[in-house]
Amino acid sequence: MSQLEPIISPVVEAAGYRLVRLRLIGGKRKTLQVMAERDDGTMNIDDCARLSRSLSEFLEGEDAIEGDYMLEVSSPGIDRPLTRLTDFARWCGHEAKLELAAPQDGRKRLRATLLGLDGNDVLVAAAGERLRLPFRAIAEAKLVLTDKLIQEDLKARKQ
């Protein structure tokens, strides 16, 4: 996927959005999944349609993806993936599911409360322990849908 991100990211940014996650999945019939948001963290259906049109025009002209594919543009949603180092600071105090690239202390998956950052390390509390995880060691992370997260989302929407 790393070869597509430098191609797609500038198009997403030029359209006024920030790339959250990019995935190309499938075999013969591929799906390019683009997850994006505005700088304020919002992304509505009109934004998805606008970005989809911009990306479609660009991709048709560039022929960046070999073969047939389907473009899928979406918002990160309330239980969003955490893909940037800054995401772990932004969502400090919330619960997340983390999958590590390699087991640490015998665990590869954990559910933890985000405690912030220390340089390029993510600080979490899991099972009564405070852990320091190098950002590069986190393969995937996603917020857990909790009452606290829902309340924060509702409050942000009202503003």
mmCIF file of the C-alpha atoms, coordinates in Angstrom:
data_MODEL
# 
_entry.id   MODEL 
# 
loop_
_atom_site.group_PDB 
_atom_site.id 
_atom_site.type_symbol 
_atom_site.label_atom_id 
_atom_site.label_alt_id 
_atom_site.label_comp_id 
_atom_site.label_asym_id 
_atom_site.label_entity_id 
_atom_site.label_seq_id 
_atom_site.pdbx_PDB_ins_code 
_atom_site.Cartn_x 
_atom_site.Cartn_y 
_atom_site.Cartn_z 
_atom_site.occupancy 
_atom_site.B_iso_or_equiv 
_atom_site.pdbx_formal_charge 
_atom_site.auth_seq_id 
_atom_site.auth_comp_id 
_atom_site.auth_asym_id 
_atom_site.auth_atom_id 
_atom_site.pdbx_PDB_model_num 
ATOM 1   C CA . MET A 1 1   ? 0.000   0.000   0.000   1.00 0.00 ? 1   MET A CA 1 
ATOM 2   C CA . SER A 1 2   ? 2.896   2.344   0.647   1.00 0.00 ? 2   SER A CA 1 
ATOM 3   C CA . GLN A 1 3   ? 3.355   2.996   -3.084  1.00 0.00 ? 3   GLN A CA 1 
ATOM 4   C CA . LEU A 1 4   ? -0.225  4.345   -3.417  1.00 0.00 ? 4   LEU A CA 1 
ATOM 5   C CA . GLU A 1 5   ? -0.277  6.658   -0.404  1.00 0.00 ? 5   GLU A CA 1 
ATOM 6   C CA . PRO A 1 6   ? 2.150   9.258   -1.851  1.00 0.00 ? 6   PRO A CA 1 
ATOM 7   C CA . ILE A 1 7   ? 0.032   9.314   -5.020  1.00 0.00 ? 7   ILE A CA 1 
ATOM 8   C CA . ILE A 1 8   ? -3.395  9.499   -3.338  1.00 0.00 ? 8   ILE A CA 1 
ATOM 9   C CA . SER A 1 9   ? -2.608  11.699  -0.317  1.00 0.00 ? 9   SER A CA 1 
ATOM 10  C CA . PRO A 1 10  ? -1.914  14.929  -2.286  1.00 0.00 ? 10  PRO A CA 1 
ATOM 11  C CA . VAL A 1 11  ? -5.214  14.538  -4.164  1.00 0.00 ? 11  VAL A CA 1 
ATOM 12  C CA . VAL A 1 12  ? -7.093  14.062  -0.888  1.00 0.00 ? 12  VAL A CA 1 
ATOM 13  C CA . GLU A 1 13  ? -5.368  17.124  0.618   1.00 0.00 ? 13  GLU A CA 1 
ATOM 14  C CA . ALA A 1 14  ? -5.982  19.262  -2.497  1.00 0.00 ? 14  ALA A CA 1 
ATOM 15  C CA . ALA A 1 15  ? -9.696  18.453  -2.160  1.00 0.00 ? 15  ALA A CA 1 
ATOM 16  C CA . GLY A 1 16  ? -9.592  19.785  1.418   1.00 0.00 ? 16  GLY A CA 1 
ATOM 17  C CA . TYR A 1 17  ? -9.393  16.546  3.396   1.00 0.00 ? 17  TYR A CA 1 
ATOM 18  C CA . ARG A 1 18  ? -6.895  14.526  5.407   1.00 0.00 ? 18  ARG A CA 1 
ATOM 19  C CA . LEU A 1 19  ? -6.197  10.876  4.576   1.00 0.00 ? 19  LEU A CA 1 
ATOM 20  C CA . VAL A 1 20  ? -6.936  8.621   7.552   1.00 0.00 ? 20  VAL A CA 1 
ATOM 21  C CA . ARG A 1 21  ? -6.462  5.193   6.002   1.00 0.00 ? 21  ARG A CA 1 
ATOM 22  C CA . LEU A 1 22  ? -5.873  3.743   2.545   1.00 0.00 ? 22  LEU A CA 1 
ATOM 23  C CA . ARG A 1 23  ? -6.316  0.081   1.650   1.00 0.00 ? 23  ARG A CA 1 
ATOM 24  C CA . LEU A 1 24  ? -6.325  -1.848  -1.597  1.00 0.00 ? 24  LEU A CA 1 
ATOM 25  C CA . ILE A 1 25  ? -8.038  -5.191  -1.058  1.00 0.00 ? 25  ILE A CA 1 
ATOM 26  C CA . GLY A 1 26  ? -9.141  -8.080  -3.227  1.00 0.00 ? 26  GLY A CA 1 
ATOM 27  C CA . GLY A 1 27  ? -7.773  -10.179 -6.050  1.00 0.00 ? 27  GLY A CA 1 
ATOM 28  C CA . LYS A 1 28  ? -9.194  -9.925  -9.556  1.00 0.00 ? 28  LYS A CA 1 
ATOM 29  C CA . ARG A 1 29  ? -11.783 -7.330  -8.531  1.00 0.00 ? 29  ARG A CA 1 
ATOM 30  C CA . LYS A 1 30  ? -10.001 -4.896  -6.232  1.00 0.00 ? 30  LYS A CA 1 
ATOM 31  C CA . THR A 1 31  ? -11.490 -2.301  -3.900  1.00 0.00 ? 31  THR A CA 1 
ATOM 32  C CA . LEU A 1 32  ? -9.598  0.866   -3.078  1.00 0.00 ? 32  LEU A CA 1 
ATOM 33  C CA . GLN A 1 33  ? -10.809 1.981   0.346   1.00 0.00 ? 33  GLN A CA 1 
ATOM 34  C CA . VAL A 1 34  ? -10.123 5.622   1.151   1.00 0.00 ? 34  VAL A CA 1 
ATOM 35  C CA . MET A 1 35  ? -10.979 6.857   4.625   1.00 0.00 ? 35  MET A CA 1 
ATOM 36  C CA . ALA A 1 36  ? -10.685 10.623  5.060   1.00 0.00 ? 36  ALA A CA 1 
ATOM 37  C CA . GLU A 1 37  ? -11.865 13.555  7.159   1.00 0.00 ? 37  GLU A CA 1 
ATOM 38  C CA . ARG A 1 38  ? -11.836 17.341  7.245   1.00 0.00 ? 38  ARG A CA 1 
ATOM 39  C CA . ASP A 1 39  ? -9.343  19.095  9.495   1.00 0.00 ? 39  ASP A CA 1 
ATOM 40  C CA . ASP A 1 40  ? -12.052 19.409  12.163  1.00 0.00 ? 40  ASP A CA 1 
ATOM 41  C CA . GLY A 1 41  ? -12.522 15.619  12.155  1.00 0.00 ? 41  GLY A CA 1 
ATOM 42  C CA . THR A 1 42  ? -15.884 15.615  10.375  1.00 0.00 ? 42  THR A CA 1 
ATOM 43  C CA . MET A 1 43  ? -16.819 13.946  7.104   1.00 0.00 ? 43  MET A CA 1 
ATOM 44  C CA . ASN A 1 44  ? -20.408 13.827  5.860   1.00 0.00 ? 44  ASN A CA 1 
ATOM 45  C CA . ILE A 1 45  ? -21.987 12.134  2.854   1.00 0.00 ? 45  ILE A CA 1 
ATOM 46  C CA . ASP A 1 46  ? -21.521 15.209  0.652   1.00 0.00 ? 46  ASP A CA 1 
ATOM 47  C CA . ASP A 1 47  ? -17.821 15.271  1.553   1.00 0.00 ? 47  ASP A CA 1 
ATOM 48  C CA . CYS A 1 48  ? -17.527 11.573  0.637   1.00 0.00 ? 48  CYS A CA 1 
ATOM 49  C CA . ALA A 1 49  ? -19.201 12.201  -2.731  1.00 0.00 ? 49  ALA A CA 1 
ATOM 50  C CA . ARG A 1 50  ? -17.001 15.247  -3.436  1.00 0.00 ? 50  ARG A CA 1 
ATOM 51  C CA . LEU A 1 51  ? -13.803 13.384  -2.585  1.00 0.00 ? 51  LEU A CA 1 
ATOM 52  C CA . SER A 1 52  ? -14.927 10.337  -4.554  1.00 0.00 ? 52  SER A CA 1 
ATOM 53  C CA . ARG A 1 53  ? -15.393 12.487  -7.681  1.00 0.00 ? 53  ARG A CA 1 
ATOM 54  C CA . SER A 1 54  ? -11.974 14.128  -7.241  1.00 0.00 ? 54  SER A CA 1 
ATOM 55  C CA . LEU A 1 55  ? -10.248 10.785  -6.747  1.00 0.00 ? 55  LEU A CA 1 
ATOM 56  C CA . SER A 1 56  ? -12.093 9.146   -9.657  1.00 0.00 ? 56  SER A CA 1 
ATOM 57  C CA . GLU A 1 57  ? -11.051 11.911  -12.053 1.00 0.00 ? 57  GLU A CA 1 
ATOM 58  C CA . PHE A 1 58  ? -7.454  11.711  -10.887 1.00 0.00 ? 58  PHE A CA 1 
ATOM 59  C CA . LEU A 1 59  ? -7.210  7.916   -10.918 1.00 0.00 ? 59  LEU A CA 1 
ATOM 60  C CA . GLU A 1 60  ? -8.753  7.629   -14.381 1.00 0.00 ? 60  GLU A CA 1 
ATOM 61  C CA . GLY A 1 61  ? -6.152  10.045  -15.747 1.00 0.00 ? 61  GLY A CA 1 
ATOM 62  C CA . GLU A 1 62  ? -3.173  8.535   -13.940 1.00 0.00 ? 62  GLU A CA 1 
ATOM 63  C CA . ASP A 1 63  ? -3.929  4.823   -14.343 1.00 0.00 ? 63  ASP A CA 1 
ATOM 64  C CA . ALA A 1 64  ? -2.328  4.335   -10.895 1.00 0.00 ? 64  ALA A CA 1 
ATOM 65  C CA . ILE A 1 65  ? -4.069  1.027   -10.186 1.00 0.00 ? 65  ILE A CA 1 
ATOM 66  C CA . GLU A 1 66  ? -3.635  -1.927  -12.480 1.00 0.00 ? 66  GLU A CA 1 
ATOM 67  C CA . GLY A 1 67  ? -6.815  -3.694  -13.605 1.00 0.00 ? 67  GLY A CA 1 
ATOM 68  C CA . ASP A 1 68  ? -10.406 -3.157  -12.555 1.00 0.00 ? 68  ASP A CA 1 
ATOM 69  C CA . TYR A 1 69  ? -11.173 -1.744  -9.145  1.00 0.00 ? 69  TYR A CA 1 
ATOM 70  C CA . MET A 1 70  ? -13.965 -0.147  -7.183  1.00 0.00 ? 70  MET A CA 1 
ATOM 71  C CA . LEU A 1 71  ? -13.410 3.095   -5.261  1.00 0.00 ? 71  LEU A CA 1 
ATOM 72  C CA . GLU A 1 72  ? -14.919 3.287   -1.786  1.00 0.00 ? 72  GLU A CA 1 
ATOM 73  C CA . VAL A 1 73  ? -14.706 6.612   0.118   1.00 0.00 ? 73  VAL A CA 1 
ATOM 74  C CA . SER A 1 74  ? -15.847 6.861   3.743   1.00 0.00 ? 74  SER A CA 1 
ATOM 75  C CA . SER A 1 75  ? -15.480 8.758   6.985   1.00 0.00 ? 75  SER A CA 1 
ATOM 76  C CA . PRO A 1 76  ? -13.478 7.227   9.831   1.00 0.00 ? 76  PRO A CA 1 
ATOM 77  C CA . GLY A 1 77  ? -16.646 6.928   11.939  1.00 0.00 ? 77  GLY A CA 1 
ATOM 78  C CA . ILE A 1 78  ? -16.951 7.274   15.677  1.00 0.00 ? 78  ILE A CA 1 
ATOM 79  C CA . ASP A 1 79  ? -14.944 4.112   16.428  1.00 0.00 ? 79  ASP A CA 1 
ATOM 80  C CA . ARG A 1 80  ? -12.248 5.258   14.057  1.00 0.00 ? 80  ARG A CA 1 
ATOM 81  C CA . PRO A 1 81  ? -8.911  3.664   13.303  1.00 0.00 ? 81  PRO A CA 1 
ATOM 82  C CA . LEU A 1 82  ? -5.888  5.325   14.863  1.00 0.00 ? 82  LEU A CA 1 
ATOM 83  C CA . THR A 1 83  ? -3.335  5.641   12.086  1.00 0.00 ? 83  THR A CA 1 
ATOM 84  C CA . ARG A 1 84  ? -1.171  8.653   12.948  1.00 0.00 ? 84  ARG A CA 1 
ATOM 85  C CA . LEU A 1 85  ? 0.953   9.194   16.029  1.00 0.00 ? 85  LEU A CA 1 
ATOM 86  C CA . THR A 1 86  ? -1.075  12.326  16.809  1.00 0.00 ? 86  THR A CA 1 
ATOM 87  C CA . ASP A 1 87  ? -4.280  10.231  16.907  1.00 0.00 ? 87  ASP A CA 1 
ATOM 88  C CA . PHE A 1 88  ? -3.061  8.582   20.101  1.00 0.00 ? 88  PHE A CA 1 
ATOM 89  C CA . ALA A 1 89  ? -2.648  11.983  21.771  1.00 0.00 ? 89  ALA A CA 1 
ATOM 90  C CA . ARG A 1 90  ? -5.940  13.348  20.393  1.00 0.00 ? 90  ARG A CA 1 
ATOM 91  C CA . TRP A 1 91  ? -7.940  10.416  21.794  1.00 0.00 ? 91  TRP A CA 1 
ATOM 92  C CA . CYS A 1 92  ? -6.142  10.277  25.154  1.00 0.00 ? 92  CYS A CA 1 
ATOM 93  C CA . GLY A 1 93  ? -8.452  8.920   27.864  1.00 0.00 ? 93  GLY A CA 1 
ATOM 94  C CA . HIS A 1 94  ? -10.435 6.717   25.471  1.00 0.00 ? 94  HIS A CA 1 
ATOM 95  C CA . GLU A 1 95  ? -10.310 2.962   25.064  1.00 0.00 ? 95  GLU A CA 1 
ATOM 96  C CA . ALA A 1 96  ? -8.757  1.349   22.018  1.00 0.00 ? 96  ALA A CA 1 
ATOM 97  C CA . LYS A 1 97  ? -8.103  -2.107  20.633  1.00 0.00 ? 97  LYS A CA 1 
ATOM 98  C CA . LEU A 1 98  ? -4.506  -2.490  19.552  1.00 0.00 ? 98  LEU A CA 1 
ATOM 99  C CA . GLU A 1 99  ? -2.814  -5.170  17.501  1.00 0.00 ? 99  GLU A CA 1 
ATOM 100 C CA . LEU A 1 100 ? 0.954   -5.256  17.664  1.00 0.00 ? 100 LEU A CA 1 
ATOM 101 C CA . ALA A 1 101 ? 3.225   -6.232  14.800  1.00 0.00 ? 101 ALA A CA 1 
ATOM 102 C CA . ALA A 1 102 ? 4.978   -8.704  17.123  1.00 0.00 ? 102 ALA A CA 1 
ATOM 103 C CA . PRO A 1 103 ? 4.043   -9.976  20.591  1.00 0.00 ? 103 PRO A CA 1 
ATOM 104 C CA . GLN A 1 104 ? 5.167   -7.850  23.518  1.00 0.00 ? 104 GLN A CA 1 
ATOM 105 C CA . ASP A 1 105 ? 5.227   -9.492  26.948  1.00 0.00 ? 105 ASP A CA 1 
ATOM 106 C CA . GLY A 1 106 ? 3.438   -12.461 25.353  1.00 0.00 ? 106 GLY A CA 1 
ATOM 107 C CA . ARG A 1 107 ? 0.552   -10.352 23.999  1.00 0.00 ? 107 ARG A CA 1 
ATOM 108 C CA . LYS A 1 108 ? -0.131  -9.333  20.445  1.00 0.00 ? 108 LYS A CA 1 
ATOM 109 C CA . ARG A 1 109 ? -3.648  -7.909  20.978  1.00 0.00 ? 109 ARG A CA 1 
ATOM 110 C CA . LEU A 1 110 ? -4.798  -5.735  23.807  1.00 0.00 ? 110 LEU A CA 1 
ATOM 111 C CA . ARG A 1 111 ? -7.612  -3.462  24.859  1.00 0.00 ? 111 ARG A CA 1 
ATOM 112 C CA . ALA A 1 112 ? -6.237  -0.403  26.598  1.00 0.00 ? 112 ALA A CA 1 
ATOM 113 C CA . THR A 1 113 ? -6.917  3.149   27.702  1.00 0.00 ? 113 THR A CA 1 
ATOM 114 C CA . LEU A 1 114 ? -4.864  5.674   25.762  1.00 0.00 ? 114 LEU A CA 1 
ATOM 115 C CA . LEU A 1 115 ? -2.644  7.788   28.023  1.00 0.00 ? 115 LEU A CA 1 
ATOM 116 C CA . GLY A 1 116 ? -0.901  9.933   25.414  1.00 0.00 ? 116 GLY A CA 1 
ATOM 117 C CA . LEU A 1 117 ? 2.576   10.050  23.948  1.00 0.00 ? 117 LEU A CA 1 
ATOM 118 C CA . ASP A 1 118 ? 6.160   10.164  25.035  1.00 0.00 ? 118 ASP A CA 1 
ATOM 119 C CA . GLY A 1 119 ? 8.156   11.050  21.932  1.00 0.00 ? 119 GLY A CA 1 
ATOM 120 C CA . ASN A 1 120 ? 7.374   8.339   19.371  1.00 0.00 ? 120 ASN A CA 1 
ATOM 121 C CA . ASP A 1 121 ? 6.013   5.966   22.002  1.00 0.00 ? 121 ASP A CA 1 
ATOM 122 C CA . VAL A 1 122 ? 2.321   5.439   22.730  1.00 0.00 ? 122 VAL A CA 1 
ATOM 123 C CA . LEU A 1 123 ? 1.441   5.222   26.416  1.00 0.00 ? 123 LEU A CA 1 
ATOM 124 C CA . VAL A 1 124 ? -1.464  2.977   27.423  1.00 0.00 ? 124 VAL A CA 1 
ATOM 125 C CA . ALA A 1 125 ? -2.982  1.362   30.489  1.00 0.00 ? 125 ALA A CA 1 
ATOM 126 C CA . ALA A 1 126 ? -4.001  -2.267  30.022  1.00 0.00 ? 126 ALA A CA 1 
ATOM 127 C CA . ALA A 1 127 ? -4.894  -4.916  32.604  1.00 0.00 ? 127 ALA A CA 1 
ATOM 128 C CA . GLY A 1 128 ? -3.694  -2.693  35.438  1.00 0.00 ? 128 GLY A CA 1 
ATOM 129 C CA . GLU A 1 129 ? -0.325  -2.030  33.807  1.00 0.00 ? 129 GLU A CA 1 
ATOM 130 C CA . ARG A 1 130 ? 1.075   1.108   32.238  1.00 0.00 ? 130 ARG A CA 1 
ATOM 131 C CA . LEU A 1 131 ? 2.760   0.204   28.938  1.00 0.00 ? 131 LEU A CA 1 
ATOM 132 C CA . ARG A 1 132 ? 5.009   2.079   26.534  1.00 0.00 ? 132 ARG A CA 1 
ATOM 133 C CA . LEU A 1 133 ? 4.601   0.915   22.944  1.00 0.00 ? 133 LEU A CA 1 
ATOM 134 C CA . PRO A 1 134 ? 6.765   2.185   20.090  1.00 0.00 ? 134 PRO A CA 1 
ATOM 135 C CA . PHE A 1 135 ? 4.389   3.654   17.481  1.00 0.00 ? 135 PHE A CA 1 
ATOM 136 C CA . ARG A 1 136 ? 6.036   1.559   14.759  1.00 0.00 ? 136 ARG A CA 1 
ATOM 137 C CA . ALA A 1 137 ? 5.214   -1.611  16.766  1.00 0.00 ? 137 ALA A CA 1 
ATOM 138 C CA . ILE A 1 138 ? 1.450   -0.983  16.462  1.00 0.00 ? 138 ILE A CA 1 
ATOM 139 C CA . ALA A 1 139 ? 0.097   -2.774  13.388  1.00 0.00 ? 139 ALA A CA 1 
ATOM 140 C CA . GLU A 1 140 ? -3.509  -1.633  13.852  1.00 0.00 ? 140 GLU A CA 1 
ATOM 141 C CA . ALA A 1 141 ? -5.461  0.372   16.384  1.00 0.00 ? 141 ALA A CA 1 
ATOM 142 C CA . LYS A 1 142 ? -9.094  1.368   16.630  1.00 0.00 ? 142 LYS A CA 1 
ATOM 143 C CA . LEU A 1 143 ? -11.171 3.254   19.169  1.00 0.00 ? 143 LEU A CA 1 
ATOM 144 C CA . VAL A 1 144 ? -13.683 1.200   21.141  1.00 0.00 ? 144 VAL A CA 1 
ATOM 145 C CA . LEU A 1 145 ? -17.268 2.445   21.034  1.00 0.00 ? 145 LEU A CA 1 
ATOM 146 C CA . THR A 1 146 ? -17.995 3.514   24.617  1.00 0.00 ? 146 THR A CA 1 
ATOM 147 C CA . ASP A 1 147 ? -20.516 5.829   26.263  1.00 0.00 ? 147 ASP A CA 1 
ATOM 148 C CA . LYS A 1 148 ? -17.700 8.334   26.854  1.00 0.00 ? 148 LYS A CA 1 
ATOM 149 C CA . LEU A 1 149 ? -16.776 8.338   23.150  1.00 0.00 ? 149 LEU A CA 1 
ATOM 150 C CA . ILE A 1 150 ? -20.415 8.726   22.110  1.00 0.00 ? 150 ILE A CA 1 
ATOM 151 C CA . GLN A 1 151 ? -20.903 11.658  24.520  1.00 0.00 ? 151 GLN A CA 1 
ATOM 152 C CA . GLU A 1 152 ? -17.778 13.400  23.198  1.00 0.00 ? 152 GLU A CA 1 
ATOM 153 C CA . ASP A 1 153 ? -18.938 12.894  19.613  1.00 0.00 ? 153 ASP A CA 1 
ATOM 154 C CA . LEU A 1 154 ? -22.409 14.300  20.374  1.00 0.00 ? 154 LEU A CA 1 
ATOM 155 C CA . LYS A 1 155 ? -20.885 17.295  22.134  1.00 0.00 ? 155 LYS A CA 1 
ATOM 156 C CA . ALA A 1 156 ? -18.574 17.987  19.150  1.00 0.00 ? 156 ALA A CA 1 
ATOM 157 C CA . ARG A 1 157 ? -21.502 17.776  16.707  1.00 0.00 ? 157 ARG A CA 1 
ATOM 158 C CA . LYS A 1 158 ? -23.454 20.376  18.687  1.00 0.00 ? 158 LYS A CA 1 
ATOM 159 C CA . GLN A 1 159 ? -20.544 22.807  18.417  1.00 0.00 ? 159 GLN A CA 1 
# 
